[in-house]
Amino acid sequence: MRKTLLYVFLLLFTALFANAQKTALEEIRENPGRSGGVYYAYPVPTDVKYTPVPKGYKPFYISHYGRHGSRYMLNNNDYLRPLNTLSQAHEEGLLTEKGVETLTKLWDIWDEADHHVDELAPLGKRQHRGIAERMFKNYPEVFKQKGVITARSTTSMRVALSMVAFIQRLTELNPKLNIDWETSNANMWYLNSHTDEYNKEKNDFNGWRKSHSDFGNRGVPDETRFLSLLYKDPSKGPKGLMGQIFNVAVDLQDMETDIDMFDLFTPEEMYELWKNENCWFFLCDGDSPLNKGTAIESCKPLLKHFIDQADLAIQGKGDVATLRFGHDGNIIPLAAIMRLKDCDSNEPDVNKIDEKWRDYYVSPMGANIQLIFYRKGNDVIVKFLHNERETSIPVSTDIAPYYHWNDVRQFFAKQAGM
């Protein structure tokens, strides 16, 4: 019996160790959708098993921040540039059979995307409905309470509609819920706060943006193989077309179409193209020393809001649930300032960012952070969920993955500069 248990333990340890050692390239090879980075469609947690709650504790409050769901790309030209390039090449008789096939796909993709750029896709609505339903079913005690559920979104239409999809599903599950929802500039100071210093650093082409540009110009991947798929003479293919078509390819997972264009790329090419975007989001919104702490500083009002609303809920003066909806540029620094596991790297070397920090893990479409509060008498504990999976923060606890709120509050207050 002891040998059997030892064998099982070794198998589990080996599996966990192997998973922990996976590189971004290996993860992208397993699932090409991850190469979309922040365009990675929300990975629904179908295999989650939550750790039992310490005896006697009951959930009473949920504090949440969610990124909008899957969307179309932000600009018409994101679709039209490669479409027009291949259309012109086709007129000139330059395309291979694969090139013509790719052009046909681009036309079909544009048929769906036209008039929808920058908008929430139908999948984005379904993602938030699913997150809401699982929250409702996993913590029924919270939603049985009398009290207000407050929902607030940024003024972006795709964010507001994500919130509407979320609360609509909650009211379908319980029409008696009291939900106070709002989309207003009045809430932008904490939902989507950016300091003047942050904006200055973001617009300084001699600052972290130069580091990103230098990284992107490192000379990989070579487009020759890719262009040879589309052009009879690859030298006729324009530089940059590979990246343009790749951007379309990764957004297909967020659309209703069944078209797939990943077959145009090798895993190594997808990895290299992804690294450029991963570098951008880390330098812009992560805890990178190259942005001089401006992203973290901008997020402090949001973290303070988490603390203040939790204090009110614990006193019985606040919400039963506080739902907030925003963008990747908010949830990325929030995960960093909270120091959620694998979200808080401060790697200074741009060439090593992907070893420590991966945007498809931190902020896929529909990304969310949930703090679930439990009470036994006067004692309050909290659990952290990142994309609905239990995670950890660097605070000592004897009940992991649960934490004593007093310890967490002290840590958060320090992080927020309170």
N, C-alpha and C positions, 0 to 999 in steps of 0.2 A: 504494500500500500504506500509506504514511504517513498519507494523508488518511483512509483507511478506519479505521485504528487510532485516529486522532484523533476520528473521528466516534463510534466505539464507546465511547471513553473519555468523551466528552461525554454520550452517552446514559446511561451508568452513573452519571456524576456527577449528572446531572439527576434520575435516579430516586432516588438516595440522598439528595440534598438535599430533594427533595419529600417523601420518607418521613420525614425528620428534622423537617420542619416541620409534620407533621400534628398537629392539635389533638385533645384528648380527644373533643370532639364529633364530629370527622370519623372517629375510630377507632370510636366507638360507632355512628355511622351505618353504617359498614362491617360491623360485627358487634355487634348489640344485646346479645349475651351478655356483652360487656365491661362493660355497665352494672351487672352483678351485682357488680363489684368483687371482693371475696374469695370470692364465690360463683361466679365465672367458672370454668367447667369447664376442667380442665387442657388447654392448647393443645398437643396432641401435635406434636412437631417433625418433621414429615414431609419438610421441605425442607432439612434441615441437612446441610452439608458441612463437615467439620472440617479445620482447617489441618494440613498434614503436620507430623509431629513432627521436630524437629531430628535430623540423622543420628546414629545410634548410641545414641539414648536409648530405653529400654524402660519401659513402665508397670509399677509394682510395688506401688502403694498407692493406695487411694481413701478419701477422707474426705468424709462426706456428712451433710447434714441435710435431712429431708423433712417437709413438712406433710402431715397426713392428707389422704386423698382426698375426693372429693365426698361431701357429707352432706346429710341433711334439715335443715330449720330447727330451731332450738334449743328451741322451746316450742310446745305444742299451740295456744296462743292466736295464734301467728303465722299459723296456718291458719284457726282457728275465728272470730277476730274479724271478718274480712271476710265469711266464710261466714254467720255469724249475722246480720250487718247486712243482707246482701242477702236472706237468707231472710225476715227480718221485713218488709223492704220489699216482697217478692213477695207475702206474705200480705195486705198492705195495698193491693195493686194499683198500686204505684208504679213498677215496672220497665218499661223498654222491652224490645223483643225482644232487643236486645243484652244488656241487663241479665239477662234470664232465661238467655240462652246462657252468660253469664259465671258465673252462679250454678250452672248445671249443671256447668260445668268445675270450679268450686271443690269441688263434691261429689265429682267423680271424682278430683280431686287428693287430697282428704282420705282417700278409700278406700285410696290407696296409702300416704299418710304416717302414718295412724293407727297407733299403737304403734311408730312408727319415729323419732319426733323425737329429735334429738341423736345419731342413729346414722349410721354409715358406710353410704352407699348402695352398691348393687352396682357402680355405675360407679366408685366410689372404689376398690374392690378391683381392678377391671380397670386403672385408671390406674397403680396401684403395681406390678401384675404387668408392665405394659408398660414402665415405667421400669426395673424390675429386668432385664427381658430385654434391653433396649437396652444397659444398662450391661454386662451379661455378654458380649454380642456385640461391643461396641465395644472392650472391654479384656480380651480372653481371657487375656492373659499374667498378669493379676492373679489370675484365678480358677483358673489352673493351678498356682499355687504351693501348697506345703504351708504350712499356717498357719491361724490362726483368723480368721473373720469375726465381728466383734462387732456385735450389733444390740440397741439399747436404745430403749424408747419411754416416753413419759409414761404415767401411770396411766389416762388417758382411754381408754374402750373403743374409740372410733373410731380413735384413734391406734394402739393395740395391734393392732387388726385390720388396719390399713394395713401395719404392720410384718410381720404374719403373711403377708399377701398377697404382700409383697415377697420375703420369704425363702422362701416356698413355691415361688415361681416359680424362684428361684435353685436350689433343691434339685431341682426337676423337670429343669432344664437340666444339672445335675451332682449326682447323689445322693451323691457322695463329699465334697462340701463340708463343712467343719467349721464350723458356725454356732452360736455361743453367743448366745442371745437371752434377753431379760428385760424384764419390765414391773414396775417397783418404785419405791416412794418413795425408795429409796436413790439413784436417779439424777436425781431432780428438781432437785437443787441446781445442775445445769448444763443439763439439758434444758429446764427451765421455771422459770428463776430470776427472781424479782421482788423487789427490795429493798423495805424498809419505806417508803422515800422515794417509790418508784414507786407503791406502793399508796396512799400518802397523797395524792399528786398526782392519781391517777385518781379518788379519792373526794372531791376538793375541788371543790365546785360553783362556787367563786369563782375557780378557776384556769383551766386550759386547757379544761375542760368548759364554762365560761361562754363562752369564745371560740367553741366549737363550737355552743353553743346560739344565740348571737347570729347566727352564720353561717347556721344552719338556719332562723332566723326572718326571713330577709331578704325574704320575701314571694313567692318563686317556688318551683315553678310555680303558676300559677293553676289551680285544680281545676275551674273552670266547664265547660271544654270536655270534660274527662274525665267529669264527673258527668252531663253532657247525653247521653253515650252510654248510660248505665245507667238514668237516671231520666227519667221523663216530664217532671218538674219538677225541674231540677237543684238548686234551692234546698232540696229535701227530702233531698238527699244530705249525709251528715255530713262535716265537715272531717276530713282525715286518711285517708279511705278510699282515696284515690289511692295514698298511700305504702304502705298495708297490702297492697293488691292488687299493687303493684309488687314488694314483697318476695316474694310468692308467685311472681310471674311470673319473676323472675330465678333462683329456685331450681329451676325446672322443668328447666333444662339439666343439673341434677345428679341428677334422678330418672329412672325408667324410662319414665315416661309420654311420649307423643308430643304432648301438649297444648301449645299455644303461646298466650301471652297478650300478646305484645309488640305485637300489632295495636291494643291499647287505648291505646298511648302514642305520641306523636311522638318523634323522635330528640332534640329539644330538651328535652322533659320527662324522658326517660330520663337525659339528660346532667345536668340540674339535680338530679334525685333522687339520682343516683350521686355527685354532688359532695359531698352531705352526708355520705355514708358514707366517701368518700375522705378527707374532712377529718378525720373521727373517727379513722380508723386511723393517719393520719399524726401527728396530735396525740398519740395514745395511745402508739404503738409506734415511730414514726419518730424521726429525728434533729431533731425540732422544738425550737426554742429555748423554746417555750411549755411544754414538759414538763420544762424545766430539766435536760435530760440524763439523766433518770432511766431512760428506756428503754435508752439506750446503756449506762449503768452496770449495769443489770440483766443485760445480755447478756455482760458481761466474763468471767464463769465459763465460758460456752459457748465463747467465742473462745479462752480459755486451754486448754480441753480439746482444741480443734483443734490448737493448738501442741504440747501435751504428747504427744498421740497420734501426731502426725507425727514428733516427735523419736524416739519409741520405734520406730516403723516404720523409720525411716532407720537406726537402730542395729541393726535386725534383732531387736528385743525386743518388738515390738508386733504389731498386727493386719495382715492383708493388706488388710482393708477395715474401716472403722469406720462403721457405719450408725446414724444417730440419727433419731428420729421425734418430732414435736411439733406445734406449732400456728402459726397466723399471727402470734400475739403473740410468737413466738420467732424465726421466720424473717425477719420484717420488721426488727427491730433487728439481727439477725445480718448481713443484707445491707447494712445501714447502717454498722455498725461495721467491716465488711470493706471498705466503700466500693466495692461493686460498682457498675458504671456504671448510672446512672439510678435508683439505689436509695438514695442517700445525701444527698438534698437537705436543707438546713436552712432552707428558706424561712420567714421570719417572718410573712408576710402571708397570712392564711387565704384571701383572695380569689384568690391566685395559686398555691395549692398544686397545682392540677391542671395547671398549666403545667410544673411541675418533677417531679411525683411522682404515679404512678398505681398504685393498689393492685392492679388487675387484671393489671398487668405484674409487680409485685413478688411478690405472694402469691396467685395463683389457687389453687383446690383442687388439691392434689397438688404444690404448688410445692416445688422442691428446689434445693439448692446442692451442687455436687460439686467437690472439689479432686482432680485427677488428678495423681499424682506419678510422675515418670520419673527413671531413673538411667542414667548412663554412667560406669562406674568409680565414683569417689567423688563425682561431681558430681550434684546433684539439682535438677531443675526442676519446675515445677508449672503446671497450666492450670486456669482457673476456668470452670465451667459453671453458668449460672443457668437453671433449667428446661430443661436439656440443651443450651443454646446457649452458645457461647463468649462470654465477656465479659471485662471489663478492670477493673483497679484502678489507683489513681494511684501506681504504683511504676515507676521507670525499668526498661526492658528492651530488649535488643537482639535478642530472639527472639520478639516478640509474635505470638500471644497467650499465649506461654509466658513464665514468669518464673523467675529464679534463686531457689531457695527461701531462701537466706541473706538475700536482700534482702526477700523477703516476710515471713520470720520476724521480722526486725528491725522492719518496719513493723507487723506484727500485735502484737508484744510491746509496742510503744509504745501502740497502740490499746487493748490490754487492761490497761495500767497495770502491766506486769511489770517 
